[in-house]
Amino acid sequence: MAVVRRVAVAAVGLVLLAGCAEPAAPPAPGRTPGPSPVVPTLPPTPTLSPAPTLPPAPTTSPPGKPVTVSGTVREGVEPGCLLIDKYLLVNAPTRVVYAGARVRLTLEVRTDLVSTCMQGTPAMIVSAQPL
């Protein structure tokens, strides 16, 4: 991008200088005109190819295979984020699933979901039982 900017600045400078030049004087009688002055030309501006088109993202994904996990729910690094094993609990019911609770959960893994929690694989809770 810096190269394109430099080329553009140089082109504008040449145009401004060309506008300030005096018209060429006619050749003296009996003399043939010499070669015309050399005016530097700029290389063509590189063109960028368009970005490849990506297929549209699916609006919904099919439900994942249910996964059953047991253990202690822990807090994530971000406030309000709860995890068990490697799973981010997206829809945790607070009466049963909270930080420190020992539970058995059936989860539906949802890799199509995005979260601000920055850790764990998103999973929706299908069922929750305290241990």
Secondary structure, DSSP 8 states (H G I E B T S, - for coil): -HHHHHHHHHHHHHHHHHHHS-------TT----------------------------SS-----EEEEEEE-EE-SSTT-EEETTEEETT--TTT--TT-EEEEEEEE-TT---SS-SSEEEEEEEEEE-
